[in-house]
Amino acid sequence: MKKKYAAGFLAFVLAAATGITAMAATSHYNDSSVTGRSEAWQAWEAGWEGLAGDYTQVSIAPGEDETQIHLSWYSKKGEKAATPVVHFGTDREHMRTFRGVCGDVDPALTGGEAYEFNRVTVTGIKPGTTYSYTVEKNGVETKAERFYARETEETKILYVGDPQIGASKGQPQNGEKLKADSGAANTAARNDGFGWNRTLETAFAQTPDINFVISAGDQVNKTGKPKEEEYAAYLAPLALKQVPVATTIGNHDSLNADYAYHFYNPNPTQNGMTEAGGDYYYSYGDGLFIVLNTNNYNVAEHAKTLEEAVESDPDAVWRIVTIHQDIYGSGLDHSDTDGMILRTQLTPVFDRYDIDVVLQGHDHTYSRTKLLYGDGRVHSGYEFRLNEDGSDYDWEHAFNLADGSKIPLAPEEDDAEGRALLDSFQADNRCYTIEDTSGNTVVDPKGILYMTANSASGSKYYELIGTQQDYVANRSQNWLPSYSVIRMTDSRFRIDTYQILEDGQTEKIDDTFTIVKTAK
């Protein structure tokens, strides 16, 4: 959903305050031909045609715990059969062979060409060890890549939001407008893929010993359409070949099976299913991580996932949920309308299962909440539904599950009934209690911390809502790609957030926030 608003003056003020060009601010995206500088951008541009046509990039997801990883990749379907085989070891002389499964990819998603997906689980990984690995594509081994199994006494996690490769479509670049056509003609994906790679390179240069990455959804942009060149650009960075990435199903990922072909997630459930897949969970170090597909609005199913996950690792110190829609965000496009669609239902469920932190995306702005828990009252439930042809969600209306009323999220000025429905919806979503804490270090809190990540690639940004909500502790929108680094031990959960300046340097956009647990 796109709201109409006048942003020119605000963008100019922000540009002056942060030293960014007015063009970069008013266009709400990052032009990689500018931020990339000539040499790096020219190399990326020269290699784009080959990359855009390579649908066989390997993805690495976490396994059930830090001793496992899950690998997935496409191979062309031809005279030679798919060979779902990974060779993995500390060096070429000590490689173990792991075999998996394969299956057909829907050719409607790959331009009519026949591909198969390959899935393999690697086990027996020892933290603190560097490995080499290759995969087989139709019997041919790829070149060896490094995989870093980091120590887990202090687990370091890179948390990012909405790479959304291809979302810069229609924006200017070198006298033309970026296009979202297919293959190499998707110049928006070319732009955003470069920005995504730049962010990962910057983050890993700053914190080289990251254990894994959490992406809060919308890896790609073309909702319900073929988009393999966008996935190719998303999976291309070297960092994603060296550590796992735990992806979340965003609304732009949700309506095709291509997400499920590319990402072999651990402990998959049948809860929260859409075409892309459903909820899943995994353990890592001192944390239990639960990933919910909130494009499915059946919260009873998500509660089943939480129950199953907690039973799988009841002694985990930290319980961390990732969802795409930011039920507690601060962006203009989503936070006061569709973003909070599941707030009344998920808040008490998260309380029930003692969740510590919820990592979100969707809003293309940054925010960190105060510590929140439910108000103990009964509220209505809400959901979105697909549009008439099923090609996307109907972002203009929410539906009340109790009485079936259809709520316009942007009613016309003369629509008094619609305005009243929206006001009632927003009032009902004041379903939270703000915990009384002070400072940026909290000890044994009752409430939950909700984070919303801005765009990691710079493909698209939104305005902040005019008035900062009472539940928000800090927020930011400087039209720059950003990321957070989480440091987790058996007693501390610490998060720092950075933005990347045009010259490639980084700066913090928020104070360090720390949760301390004293009970063992």
Salt bridges, closest charged atoms under 4 A:
GLU45 OE2 - ARG190 NH1 3.65
ASP91 OD1 - HIS94 ND1 2.71
ASP104 OD1 - LYS77 NZ 2.74
GLU113 OE1 - LYS76 NZ 3.15
GLU136 OE2 - HIS87 NE2 2.78
GLU141 OE2 - ARG92 NH1 3.65
GLU145 OE2 - LYS143 NZ 2.92
GLU154 OE1 - LYS156 NZ 3.92
ASP162 OD2 - HIS324 NE2 3.92
ASP162 OD2 - HIS364 NE2 3.34
ASP209 OD2 - LYS156 NZ 2.86
ASP218 OD2 - HIS324 NE2 3.17
GLU228 OE1 - HIS262 NE2 2.81
GLU229 OE2 - LYS222 NZ 2.83
ASP258 OD2 - LYS227 NZ 3.13
ASP279 OD2 - HIS302 ND1 2.86
ASP336 OD1 - LYS3 NZ 3.04
ASP338 OD1 - HIS334 ND1 2.81
ASP338 OD2 - HIS362 NE2 2.90
ASP356 OD1 - LYS517 NZ 2.96
ASP375 OD2 - HIS379 NE2 3.00
GLU383 OE2 - ARG385 NE 2.87
ASP394 OD2 - HIS397 ND1 3.03
ASP423 OD1 - ARG419 NH2 2.98
ASP428 OD1 - HIS379 ND1 2.85
GLU463 OE2 - HIS28 NE2 3.84
ASP470 OD2 - ARG430 NH2 2.90
ASP490 OD1 - LYS520 NZ 3.59
ASP496 OD2 - ARG487 NH1 3.92
ASP496 OD2 - ARG494 NE 3.24
ASP496 OD1 - LYS508 NZ 2.77
ASP510 OD2 - ARG368 NE 2.78
